[in-house]
């Protein structure tokens, strides 16, 4: 009975949303600013006193001091929780320092995309649990700065969540040779890029909840292949199909951020290649031990249970 409970508890860390994102717009005029935060209602369901907590976890500094907020209000607008506030700076703003810790009060993998406007000048920043501070300078970034920012964002989105890491670990586990690992990786990356290319052309938009549930099943199905279809010859095709769902997640971020797909996906691919190589290296070292051939189906079984339980958690959320 205790062993059964442990198997059920294994997927609980995945209760955090894979697709967790909020957006914000800050408009500055002289020494005043108006901020609007938009976040899906299901992201604030567990936040204590969200009408205060959310805005308390984002601050703006300009004109030499932190801005003083006023007129704060929050309300539900058709499934989106919208908070607004006005800010008073001590002097006209030329640049901004922003501190955002929303990931600490929502879910650990939460991403906040903030756009700031001053007249005809605009800039934006991305925040998560690792990056809580940024500077807005209200000047057009150079091509190099844009490329670095967008590729870094792609890198962090690919490496920053437990669910993507589990799928990449499953992919490395599914490869029965170095040649097959290359084929699986190429198929997966190509499918992600295809999903991002097709998403803007498809009138039907997939909800984050659907994408998250589908991502859970991708982990479960790849683990199913490893356990029950050990001699499958079309695993590269299966991996490609599953990669479409992971690409759908990145397409949501691309649509919200307005980033260039080539540079953003370049960062995604770089992170995923590093992680797959690391997982493959670890598995290669473990393969020297005799017990490793018995550990593979056990590990795949854990991944299968994780994917299935996570799917039902998201389905009932």
C-alpha positions as CSV (number, residue, x, y, z in Angstrom):
1,X,0.0,0.0,0.0
2,X,2.8,2.4,0.8
3,X,4.5,1.6,-2.5
4,X,1.2,2.4,-4.3
5,X,0.9,5.7,-2.5
6,X,4.5,6.6,-3.5
7,X,3.7,5.9,-7.2
8,X,0.7,8.3,-7.0
9,X,2.8,11.0,-5.2
10,X,5.5,10.8,-7.9
11,X,3.8,13.1,-10.4
12,X,2.6,15.7,-7.8
13,X,5.4,18.2,-8.7
14,X,3.8,18.5,-12.1
15,X,0.7,20.1,-10.6
16,X,2.3,23.4,-11.7
17,X,1.1,24.6,-15.1
18,X,3.4,24.0,-18.1
19,X,1.8,27.0,-19.8
20,X,1.8,29.7,-17.2
21,X,2.0,33.2,-18.6
22,X,0.8,36.7,-17.8
23,X,1.3,40.0,-19.7
24,X,1.5,43.6,-18.6
25,X,1.5,47.0,-20.3
26,X,3.0,50.1,-18.6
27,X,2.4,53.4,-20.3
28,X,4.6,56.3,-19.1
29,X,3.9,60.0,-19.5
30,X,6.3,62.4,-17.8
31,X,6.4,61.3,-14.2
32,X,3.2,59.3,-14.3
33,X,2.6,55.7,-15.3
34,X,-0.4,53.5,-15.8
35,X,0.0,49.7,-15.6
36,X,-2.4,46.9,-16.6
37,X,-1.7,43.3,-15.7
38,X,-3.6,40.4,-17.4
39,X,-3.4,36.8,-16.2
40,X,-5.7,33.8,-16.7
41,X,-8.2,33.2,-13.9
42,X,-7.0,29.6,-13.4
43,X,-3.6,31.0,-12.5
44,X,-4.9,33.1,-9.6
45,X,-7.3,30.5,-8.1
46,X,-4.8,29.6,-5.4
47,X,-3.3,33.0,-4.9
48,X,-4.2,34.5,-1.5
49,X,-5.8,38.0,-1.9
50,X,-4.9,38.3,-5.5
51,X,-6.3,41.9,-5.7
52,X,-3.4,42.9,-3.5
53,X,-0.8,40.2,-3.9
54,X,-0.3,40.4,-7.7
55,X,0.4,44.1,-7.9
56,X,2.5,44.0,-4.7
57,X,4.9,41.7,-6.6
58,X,5.8,44.0,-9.4
59,X,7.5,47.4,-8.8
60,X,8.8,50.2,-11.0
61,X,11.8,52.5,-10.3
62,X,12.3,55.7,-12.3
63,X,13.4,59.2,-11.7
64,X,15.7,58.1,-8.9
65,X,13.1,56.2,-6.7
66,X,10.5,53.5,-6.6
67,X,7.1,54.8,-7.9
68,X,4.2,55.1,-5.5
69,X,1.1,53.2,-6.6
70,X,-2.5,54.4,-6.4
71,X,-5.9,53.6,-7.7
72,X,-5.3,49.8,-7.7
73,X,-8.2,47.6,-8.8
74,X,-8.7,44.0,-10.1
75,X,-11.6,42.2,-11.6
76,X,-12.5,39.1,-13.7
77,X,-13.0,39.9,-17.4
78,X,-14.3,36.8,-19.2
79,X,-11.8,34.4,-17.7
80,X,-8.9,36.9,-17.5
81,X,-8.0,38.5,-14.2
82,X,-7.2,42.2,-15.0
83,X,-5.4,44.5,-12.5
84,X,-4.7,48.1,-13.1
85,X,-2.8,50.8,-11.1
86,X,-1.4,54.3,-11.5
87,X,2.1,55.2,-10.5
88,X,3.7,58.4,-9.5
89,X,7.5,58.9,-10.1
90,X,9.5,61.6,-8.4
91,X,10.7,63.0,-11.8
92,X,10.1,62.4,-15.5
93,X,11.2,58.9,-16.5
94,X,14.0,58.3,-19.0
95,X,14.6,54.7,-18.0
96,X,13.0,52.2,-15.8
97,X,14.1,49.5,-13.4
98,X,11.5,46.8,-12.9
99,X,11.3,44.1,-10.2
100,X,8.8,41.3,-10.9
101,X,8.4,38.3,-8.5
102,X,5.0,37.0,-9.8
103,X,6.5,33.5,-10.1
104,X,6.8,33.3,-6.3
105,X,3.1,33.8,-5.8
106,X,1.7,32.0,-8.8
107,X,3.6,28.9,-9.9
108,X,7.4,28.4,-10.1
109,X,7.5,28.3,-13.9
110,X,5.4,31.4,-14.4
111,X,6.5,33.8,-17.1
112,X,5.5,37.5,-17.2
113,X,5.9,39.5,-20.4
114,X,5.9,43.2,-19.8
115,X,5.8,45.9,-22.5
116,X,6.6,49.5,-21.6
117,X,5.6,52.6,-23.7
118,X,6.7,56.2,-23.5
119,X,5.4,58.2,-26.5
120,X,6.4,56.5,-29.6
121,X,9.2,54.5,-27.9
122,X,8.7,51.1,-26.5
123,X,10.7,48.2,-24.9
124,X,9.8,44.9,-23.3
125,X,11.2,42.5,-20.7
126,X,10.5,38.9,-19.7
127,X,10.5,37.8,-16.1
128,X,10.5,34.4,-14.4
129,X,11.7,32.8,-11.2
130,X,15.4,33.2,-12.3
131,X,15.1,36.7,-13.8
132,X,13.3,39.0,-11.5
133,X,14.9,42.3,-12.5
134,X,15.2,44.2,-15.8
135,X,15.9,47.6,-17.2
136,X,13.8,49.4,-19.7
137,X,15.6,52.2,-21.6
138,X,13.0,53.4,-24.1
139,X,15.3,53.2,-27.1
140,X,15.3,50.8,-30.0
141,X,17.5,47.8,-29.2
142,X,20.3,47.0,-31.6
143,X,20.0,43.9,-33.8
144,X,22.5,42.1,-31.6
145,X,20.7,43.0,-28.4
146,X,17.4,41.8,-29.9
147,X,18.9,38.5,-31.0
148,X,20.5,37.9,-27.6
149,X,17.2,38.7,-25.8
150,X,15.0,36.6,-28.0
151,X,17.4,33.6,-28.1
152,X,17.9,33.8,-24.3
153,X,14.1,33.8,-23.8
154,X,13.9,30.7,-26.0
155,X,16.7,29.0,-24.0
156,X,15.0,29.7,-20.7
157,X,11.5,28.6,-21.9
158,X,13.0,25.2,-23.1
159,X,15.1,24.6,-20.0
160,X,12.9,26.2,-17.3
161,X,10.1,23.7,-16.8
162,X,9.9,20.2,-15.3
163,X,7.5,18.9,-18.0
164,X,9.8,19.7,-21.0
165,X,12.7,18.2,-19.1
166,X,10.8,14.9,-18.5
167,X,10.0,14.6,-22.1
168,X,13.6,15.2,-23.2
169,X,14.7,12.6,-20.7
170,X,12.1,10.2,-22.2
171,X,13.4,11.0,-25.6
172,X,17.0,10.1,-24.6
173,X,15.7,6.9,-22.9
174,X,13.8,5.9,-26.0
175,X,16.9,6.0,-28.2
176,X,18.4,2.5,-28.7
177,X,21.5,3.8,-30.4
178,X,23.4,7.0,-31.1
179,X,22.0,7.0,-34.7
180,X,18.5,6.7,-33.4
181,X,19.0,9.5,-30.9
182,X,20.0,11.8,-33.7
183,X,16.9,10.8,-35.7
184,X,14.6,11.3,-32.8
185,X,16.1,14.7,-31.9
186,X,15.9,15.9,-35.5
187,X,12.3,14.8,-35.8
188,X,11.3,16.4,-32.5
189,X,13.0,19.8,-33.3
190,X,11.6,19.8,-36.9
191,X,8.1,19.2,-35.5
192,X,8.4,22.0,-33.0
193,X,9.4,24.4,-35.7
194,X,6.6,23.2,-37.9
195,X,4.0,23.8,-35.2
196,X,5.3,27.4,-34.6
197,X,5.2,28.0,-38.4
198,X,1.6,26.7,-38.8
199,X,0.1,28.2,-35.6
200,X,-0.4,31.7,-37.0
201,X,-2.1,30.3,-40.1
202,X,-4.6,28.1,-38.2
203,X,-7.8,30.0,-37.2
204,X,-8.5,27.6,-34.4
205,X,-6.5,28.5,-31.3
206,X,-5.6,25.8,-28.8
207,X,-6.2,26.6,-25.2
208,X,-3.3,26.4,-22.7
209,X,-5.2,23.8,-20.7
210,X,-5.5,21.6,-23.8
211,X,-1.8,22.0,-24.7
212,X,-0.8,21.2,-21.2
213,X,-2.9,18.0,-21.1
214,X,-1.6,17.0,-24.5
215,X,2.0,17.5,-23.3
216,X,1.3,15.2,-20.4
217,X,0.1,12.5,-22.8
218,X,3.3,12.9,-24.9
219,X,5.4,11.8,-21.9
220,X,3.1,8.9,-21.2
221,X,2.9,7.7,-24.8
222,X,6.7,7.8,-25.3
223,X,7.1,5.8,-22.1
224,X,4.4,3.4,-23.4
225,X,6.6,2.9,-26.5
226,X,9.6,2.1,-24.5
227,X,7.8,-0.5,-22.3
228,X,5.4,-2.2,-24.6
229,X,6.9,-1.6,-28.1
230,X,10.6,-2.1,-27.5
231,X,11.2,-3.1,-31.2
232,X,9.2,-0.3,-32.8
233,X,10.8,0.9,-36.1
234,X,8.8,4.2,-36.3
235,X,9.8,5.8,-33.1
236,X,11.2,8.8,-34.9
237,X,7.7,9.4,-36.5
238,X,6.0,9.1,-33.1
239,X,8.5,11.6,-31.6
240,X,7.8,14.0,-34.4
241,X,4.0,13.9,-33.9
242,X,4.5,14.4,-30.1
243,X,6.8,17.3,-30.9
244,X,3.9,19.2,-32.5
245,X,2.3,19.6,-29.1
246,X,5.4,20.9,-27.5
247,X,5.8,23.3,-30.4
248,X,2.3,24.6,-29.7
249,X,3.4,25.8,-26.3
250,X,6.2,27.8,-27.9
251,X,3.8,29.2,-30.5
252,X,1.8,30.8,-27.6
253,X,4.8,32.5,-26.3
254,X,5.8,33.7,-29.8
255,X,2.3,35.1,-30.4
256,X,2.3,37.0,-27.0
257,X,5.9,38.3,-27.2
258,X,6.1,39.2,-30.9
259,X,9.6,37.7,-31.0
260,X,11.2,36.6,-34.2
261,X,10.7,32.8,-34.6
262,X,14.2,32.0,-35.9
263,X,16.1,33.6,-33.0
264,X,13.6,32.4,-30.4
265,X,13.5,28.8,-31.7
266,X,17.3,28.9,-32.1
267,X,17.5,29.4,-28.3
268,X,15.0,26.7,-27.7
269,X,16.9,24.2,-30.0
270,X,20.2,25.0,-28.4
271,X,18.8,24.4,-24.9
272,X,17.1,21.1,-25.9
273,X,20.3,19.8,-27.7
274,X,22.3,20.5,-24.6
275,X,19.8,18.7,-22.4
276,X,19.4,15.7,-24.7
277,X,23.2,15.4,-24.9
278,X,23.4,15.5,-21.1
279,X,20.7,12.9,-20.6
280,X,22.3,10.7,-23.2
281,X,25.7,11.0,-21.6
282,X,24.3,10.0,-18.2
283,X,22.4,7.0,-19.7
284,X,25.6,6.0,-21.5
285,X,27.6,6.0,-18.3
286,X,24.8,4.1,-16.4
287,X,24.7,1.5,-19.3
288,X,28.0,0.1,-18.0
289,X,26.2,-1.3,-15.0
290,X,24.5,-4.7,-15.3
291,X,21.3,-3.5,-13.6
292,X,20.7,-0.8,-16.1
293,X,18.7,-3.0,-18.5
294,X,16.2,-3.6,-15.7
295,X,16.2,0.0,-14.6
296,X,15.0,1.3,-18.1
297,X,11.5,-0.2,-18.0
298,X,11.1,0.9,-14.3
299,X,12.1,4.4,-15.2
300,X,9.8,4.4,-18.2
301,X,7.0,3.1,-16.0
302,X,7.5,6.0,-13.6
303,X,7.3,8.4,-16.6
304,X,4.1,6.7,-17.8
305,X,2.4,7.1,-14.5
306,X,3.6,10.7,-14.3
307,X,2.2,11.5,-17.7
308,X,-1.2,9.9,-17.1
309,X,-1.7,11.3,-13.6
310,X,-0.6,14.7,-14.7
311,X,-3.1,14.5,-17.6
312,X,-6.0,13.8,-15.3
313,X,-4.8,16.6,-12.9
314,X,-4.9,19.1,-15.7
315,X,-8.2,17.7,-17.0
316,X,-9.9,18.3,-13.7
317,X,-8.2,21.7,-13.0
